[in-house]
């Protein structure tokens, strides 16, 4: 079983520009999920939406090609893919010749699917969409829809996850709300580097106390955890403490190493968000 401390995170790395799928470093989701009391049967659906901004390869005549890449990793997959290993893997395409974009896309899909499901049975492939350079101007910037919790003027003094801050009006009629915040921050569990994010919480159920929810989001500020793990902790804590009938949690983290990771978890079947970056990404 791979452990994050065995990865290239925080270490000096040798960069290869010749294709090498062995650079991908999968990390089992099971360890972080066990800490949340999660077993094989998950209480949520969803996926991790990645954007790669630094993808290039050579055509058969040796001319460089560039593209943006969108990856969709199902949350049911056995592993997350450690982000620096993905950066190194994508870098290995730089001086490798491919017949066309379709070949690059197929290679990415096969390698990422294998890494995401390594140690288990493949249930669904990793989605791969490449955006050609001539279409870059069609990549819009959107902020998350919803009522901003950041408008609240309040004191904060908790900087490690404090689910006890979460409450809801379980004795009142249920409501439907979409709430957002740009104040999410957590830290890489290996390097300690800060990860900045925005979060959207959509729910139907007892009204959640907004001040408590914002303080809870802020409480991740000194927490060490991968993006995917943080969103699943958010989802589970809100589910258990606030008892919504329906819940979806979506976070968009700023990019590092030319990659951004945007996990989405929902308690009910719901279309995945369109992978549109926000201004900080």
C-alpha positions in Angstrom: 0.0 0.0 0.0 1.4 3.4 -1.0 1.8 6.0 1.7 1.9 9.8 1.0 5.4 10.0 2.6 6.7 7.6 0.0 5.7 10.0 -2.8 7.7 12.7 -4.6 5.9 15.4 -2.5 8.4 17.6 -0.8 11.4 15.9 -2.4 13.8 16.9 -5.1 12.6 15.3 -8.3 14.2 14.2 -11.6 12.0 15.4 -14.4 11.8 13.1 -17.4 10.3 14.3 -20.7 9.8 10.8 -22.2 6.5 9.1 -21.6 6.5 7.1 -18.3 3.2 5.8 -16.8 5.1 4.4 -13.8 5.5 8.0 -12.5 1.8 7.9 -11.3 1.6 7.4 -7.5 -1.9 6.2 -6.3 -2.8 6.5 -2.6 -5.6 4.4 -1.2 -8.7 6.4 -0.2 -9.4 3.8 2.5 -7.0 5.2 5.1 -8.6 8.7 5.4 -12.1 7.2 5.0 -11.5 4.8 7.9 -10.8 7.8 10.1 -14.2 9.2 9.2 -15.9 5.8 10.0 -16.5 5.1 6.3 -16.6 1.5 5.0 -16.9 0.1 1.5 -20.5 1.2 1.2 -20.2 5.0 0.8 -23.0 7.4 1.8 -22.2 9.7 -1.1 -21.7 9.8 -4.9 -19.5 12.2 -6.8 -16.1 12.7 -8.4 -12.9 14.7 -8.2 -12.7 17.2 -11.1 -9.1 18.0 -12.1 -7.8 20.6 -14.5 -4.3 20.3 -16.0 -2.9 23.6 -17.4 0.5 22.3 -18.4 0.0 19.5 -21.0 2.2 19.3 -24.1 3.6 16.7 -26.5 5.1 16.4 -29.9 3.3 15.5 -33.1 4.8 13.0 -35.5 6.9 15.8 -37.1 8.3 16.9 -33.8 6.3 20.0 -33.5 5.1 20.8 -29.9 1.3 20.7 -29.2 -0.5 22.1 -26.2 -3.9 21.6 -24.6 -5.8 21.9 -21.4 -7.0 18.7 -19.8 -10.1 18.0 -17.7 -10.0 14.8 -15.7 -13.0 13.2 -13.8 -12.0 10.7 -11.2 -15.0 8.8 -9.7 -15.1 9.0 -5.9 -15.8 5.2 -5.8 -12.3 4.5 -7.2 -9.8 2.7 -4.9 -7.2 5.5 -5.0 -6.6 9.2 -5.3 -3.7 10.1 -7.5 -1.0 12.1 -5.7 -0.8 15.5 -7.5 3.0 15.8 -7.9 3.1 12.4 -9.4 0.5 13.5 -11.9 2.5 16.6 -12.7 5.6 14.5 -13.3 3.6 12.0 -15.4 2.2 14.8 -17.6 5.7 16.2 -17.9 6.8 12.9 -19.4 4.7 13.7 -22.5 6.7 16.8 -23.3 9.2 15.2 -25.8 7.2 12.2 -26.7 5.6 11.9 -30.2 2.0 10.9 -30.6 0.1 10.4 -33.8 -2.7 12.8 -32.8 -4.8 14.2 -29.9 -6.9 11.1 -29.8 -3.9 9.0 -29.0 -2.9 11.3 -26.2 -6.4 11.2 -24.8 -6.6 7.4 -24.9 -3.2 7.1 -23.2 -4.2 9.5 -20.5 -7.5 7.7 -19.9 -5.9 4.2 -19.8 -3.1 5.2 -17.4 -5.2 7.3 -15.0 -7.9 4.6 -14.9 -5.4 2.0 -14.0 -3.8 4.1 -11.3 -7.2 5.1 -9.8 -8.4 1.5 -9.6 -5.1 -0.2 -8.8 -5.8 -3.0 -6.3 -9.5 -3.2 -7.1 -11.9 -3.9 -9.9 -12.4 -1.1 -12.4 -16.1 0.0 -12.2 -15.8 3.2 -14.3 -13.0 4.9 -16.2 -11.5 8.2 -15.5 -13.0 10.8 -17.8 -10.5 12.8 -20.0 -11.4 15.8 -22.1 -8.7 17.8 -23.9 -9.3 21.4 -24.9 -7.2 22.5 -28.0 -5.4 25.8 -28.0 -7.8 27.4 -30.5 -10.6 26.8 -28.0 -8.9 28.3 -24.9 -11.0 31.5 -25.1 -14.1 29.3 -24.6 -13.0 28.4 -21.1 -15.0 30.7 -18.9 -14.5 31.9 -15.3 -17.4 31.5 -12.9 -17.7 32.0 -9.2 -19.7 29.5 -7.2 -23.4 30.3 -7.1 -25.1 30.8 -3.7 -25.4 33.0 -0.7 -22.0 34.0 0.6 -21.3 33.1 4.2 -18.4 35.5 4.1 -20.8 38.4 4.5 -21.1 37.5 8.2 -19.2 39.7 10.6 -18.1 37.3 13.4 -15.2 36.2 15.6 -13.3 33.0 14.7 -10.9 31.2 17.1 -10.9 27.6 15.9 -8.4 26.5 13.3 -8.6 22.7 13.4 -11.8 20.9 12.3 -14.5 21.6 14.9 -17.7 19.8 13.9 -19.3 20.8 17.2 -19.8 24.3 15.7 -22.4 22.9 13.4 -26.1 23.1 14.4 -29.4 23.1 12.6 -33.0 23.9 13.4 -34.3 20.3 13.5 -37.6 21.4 15.2 -38.5 23.7 12.3 -39.7 23.2 8.7 -37.0 22.2 6.3 -35.5 24.7 3.9 -33.5 24.6 0.6 -30.3 26.6 0.5 -27.1 27.0 -1.4 -24.3 28.6 0.7 -20.7 29.5 -0.3 -17.5 30.6 1.2 -14.1 31.6 -0.1 -12.4 31.1 3.3 -11.6 27.4 3.0 -8.0 26.7 3.7 -6.2 23.4 4.5 -2.7 22.2 4.3 -0.9 19.4 2.4 -0.4 16.5 4.9 3.1 15.9 3.6 4.7 19.3 2.9 2.5 21.5 5.1 2.0 24.0 2.2 -1.3 25.8 2.3 -4.2 24.8 0.0 -6.7 27.6 -0.7 -10.2 26.9 -1.8 -13.8 28.0 -2.2 -16.7 25.7 -1.1 -20.4 25.4 -2.0 -22.8 23.6 0.3 -26.3 22.8 -1.2 -28.8 21.2 1.0 -32.5 20.5 1.8 -33.4 20.0 5.4 -33.3 21.6 8.8 -31.9 25.2 8.4 -28.2 25.2 9.2 -26.9 27.9 11.5 -24.8 30.0 9.1 -22.5 31.5 11.6 -21.6 28.1 13.0 -21.1 26.8 9.4 -18.7 29.6 8.5 -16.8 29.1 11.7 -16.6 25.4 10.9 -15.3 26.0 7.4 -12.6 28.4 8.9 -11.7 25.7 11.4 -10.0 23.7 8.6 -7.3 26.5 8.3 -4.6 24.5 10.1 -5.8 21.1 9.2 -3.6 18.7 7.2 -5.4 16.7 4.6 -5.7 16.1 0.9 -8.4 18.0 -0.9 -10.5 14.9 -1.4 -10.3 14.0 2.3 -11.2 17.5 3.4 -14.4 17.6 1.3 -15.4 14.1 2.5 -14.9 15.3 6.1 -17.0 18.4 5.4 -19.7 16.2 3.9 -19.8 13.7 6.8 -19.7 16.3 9.6 -22.5 18.4 8.1 -24.5 15.2 7.5 -24.1 13.9 11.0 -24.5 17.2 12.9 -27.1 19.0 10.8 -29.2 16.0 9.5 -30.0 17.4 6.0 -32.4 15.3 3.8 -30.2 16.1 0.8 -26.7 17.4 0.8 -24.0 18.3 -1.8 -20.6 19.7 -1.0 -18.3 21.0 -3.8 -14.9 22.6 -3.3 -12.6 24.3 -5.9 -9.0 24.6 -4.8 -6.5 26.9 -6.4 -3.9 25.2 -8.6 -0.5 24.0 -7.6 2.1 22.7 -10.1 -0.3 23.5 -13.0 -3.1 21.4 -11.5 -6.3 22.2 -9.6 -8.4 19.6 -7.8 -12.1 20.1 -7.2 -13.9 17.4 -5.3 -17.7 17.0 -5.4 -19.8 14.8 -3.1 -23.6 14.4 -3.0 -26.0 12.3 -1.0 -28.3 11.8 -4.0 -28.0 11.3 -7.8 -27.0 14.7 -9.2 -25.2 15.8 -12.3 -21.6 16.7 -11.8 -20.8 20.4 -11.9 -19.3 21.8 -15.1 -15.6 22.1 -14.5 -15.4 25.9 -14.8 -12.6 27.5 -12.9 -13.1 30.5 -10.7 -11.1 33.7 -10.6 -8.5 32.4 -8.1 -7.8 29.4 -10.3 
